Amino acid sequence: MTSYEEAYAYLERHVDALKTNRTGDERETEGEVFDRRTLLTIYDMMTSGYIDMVHYPISTGKEGNVFYATDEEGDGMALKIFRTSTSTFKRVAKYIEGDPRFRGVTGNRWNMIYAWVNKEFKNLMRYSEAGIPVPEPITFDQNCLLMEFVGDETGPAPQLRDVILDDPTETYDEVISFIIDGWKDAHLVHGDLSEYNILMQDGQPIMIDVGQAMTTDNYNAKELLERDIRNVNAFFRKRGADIIDDKVVFEETVNGKEEDEEEEE
């Protein structure tokens, strides 16, 4: 069985971002803490053939950091490492406890954070299967999530807020479809949709950070839906897009007829 020190020596050769500043069982890199469990999880992903190298950090979020990784063929992926701190646990616990899919998941912060990673993976799967553009999920383990890298050889795709839109109304219509189709087809509501968690690649919006997304049967799903609509409309209104009234989008999302029902009529 591979020892921790052997695994760490291996990781030093395969994780460019890893630094050897050592405090007990922790190594820090770019503000992210690689604790013993996280390092061993990355090692397992490498020896299982998912990852060959972990390169540079892509972004830093509220729950974790995302790193650019490659497989043995050199194809890029995004490795999201969720923090295991108490503050992260407190932030995500309400989203786990309120999700019927994870009913009964309680206890220590590790259980909650692992459930959160599982939840984001499942949400990505549901959105992807519904035809909504999100990073394709690859695998997850412990507090690490591996998914499609959204970007090119120059780096990650920019956030919507940083892009000059050729046709703001066209992009707006696509983002609104994320909300409507997400509710009807994936049976999810993002709950935190804004210009900060939509990437733009080749002129097309791609939704990210779906860990907090809740199922539509959640007790406050409609409240989260209203917030998503309000945030999206506020941003695109400033960009000069033709906006659909909040109430109209809400009614179309919740009470609008499915396409197959309309065809039957």
Buried (B, 14 or more C-beta within 10 A) or exposed (E): EEEEEEBBEBBEEBBBBBEEEEEEEEBBBEEBBBBBBBBBBBBBBBEEEBBBBBBEBBBEBEBBBBBBBBBEEEEBBBBBBBBBBEEBBEBBBEBBBBBEBBEEBEEEBEEBBBBBBBBBBBBBBBBBEBEBBBBEBBBBBBBBBBBBBBBEEEEBBEBBEEBEBEEBBEBBBBBBBBBBBBBBBBBBBBBBBBBBBBBBBEEEBBBBBBBBBBBBEBEEBBEBBBBBBBBBBEBBEEBEBEBBEBEEBBEBBBEBEEEEEEEEE
